[in-house]
Structure formats: C-alpha cells, structure tokens
C-alpha cells in the first residue's frame, strides 16, 4: 500500500530516482507521452485503470494496480475534505 500522505510529485520523484529514470523513460514504459505523464505527476490528470495496470506491470515501486488506485482515491478524498473545510470556514 502506498502511503496517501506522500504527495504525488514526491512519490513519483522518489520512484523515478530509485530506477535512475527520467519521466520520458516511465512514459515510454506505460505507453503515454511525456507531457501526459507530467500532467499525471502534477495532478492535472488522474491515473487511469490502464495506467495503474501498466505501472504494476513495470513493477514501478512494486505496487499493484489496486495500490495505485487506492492511493489516488485517498489523496482525492483528503483534498476534497480540505477544500470543504476551508470553504465552510473550518466548521463541520
């Protein structure tokens, strides 16, 4: 399981560094363009089920597709909760 407290950019930077890879290497490995991968890393695009399966096949971080999807879901929920709390003035 991937710790959902790890920010998206930090997680990808750590995993790329472990393999001594550039974003282009990972993009090629999962079959997407480097700009698309950069958008995923920066949170502009979501990790799709196909991306998660490709990351699993590459053993990127030795995480399963389920790990990737659960991590993304938990990150998105935390962001929504933070925004909701901010918008309500910290009141629940």
C-alpha positions in Angstrom: 0.0 0.0 0.0 1.2 3.5 -0.8 1.1 6.0 2.0 -1.6 8.5 0.9 0.2 11.3 2.9 3.0 11.2 0.3 2.4 14.0 -2.2 2.0 12.9 -5.8 5.1 14.7 -7.1 7.3 13.5 -4.3 6.2 9.9 -4.8 7.0 9.9 -8.5 10.3 11.7 -7.9 11.3 9.0 -5.4 10.3 6.1 -7.6 11.9 7.6 -10.7 15.2 8.2 -8.7 15.2 4.6 -7.4 15.4 3.4 -11.0 17.6 6.3 -12.2 14.8 7.0 -14.7 13.6 10.2 -16.3 9.9 11.0 -16.9 10.4 10.0 -20.6 11.5 6.5 -19.5 8.4 5.9 -17.4 6.1 7.5 -20.1 7.6 5.1 -22.7 7.1 2.2 -20.3 3.4 2.9 -19.7 2.7 3.9 -23.3 1.9 7.6 -22.9 3.5 10.8 -23.9 5.9 12.6 -21.5 3.6 15.7 -21.3 0.7 13.4 -20.3 2.8 11.7 -17.6 3.9 15.2 -16.4 0.3 16.1 -16.1 -0.4 13.0 -14.0 2.6 13.7 -11.8 1.5 17.3 -11.3 -2.1 16.3 -10.6 -3.7 17.7 -13.8 -4.7 14.3 -14.9 -5.8 11.2 -13.0 -4.1 7.8 -13.0 -6.4 5.7 -15.2 -7.0 2.0 -14.6 -4.8 1.3 -17.7 -2.0 3.5 -16.3 -2.3 1.6 -12.9 -2.0 -1.7 -14.7 1.0 -0.5 -16.7 2.7 0.8 -13.5 2.0 -2.6 -11.9 3.4 -4.5 -15.0 6.6 -2.3 -14.8 6.8 -3.1 -11.0 7.1 0.6 -10.5 7.6 0.8 -6.8 6.5 -2.8 -6.6 2.9 -1.6 -6.2 -0.2 -3.3 -7.6 -2.8 -1.5 -9.7 -5.1 -1.6 -6.7 -2.4 0.2 -4.6 -2.2 2.9 -7.2 -5.9 3.4 -7.4 -6.4 3.3 -3.6 -3.6 5.9 -3.1 -5.2 8.2 -5.7 -8.6 7.8 -4.2 -7.4 8.6 -0.7 -5.5 11.6 -1.9 -8.5 13.0 -3.8 -10.8 12.4 -0.7 -8.3 14.2 1.5 -8.2 17.2 -0.9 -12.0 17.4 -1.1 -12.3 17.3 2.7 -9.6 20.0 3.0 -11.5 22.2 0.5 -14.8 21.6 2.1 -13.4 22.5 5.5 -11.8 25.6 4.0 -15.0 26.7 2.3 -17.1 26.2 5.4 -14.7 28.3 7.5 -13.4 25.2 9.4 -16.9 24.3 10.7 -18.3 20.8 10.3 
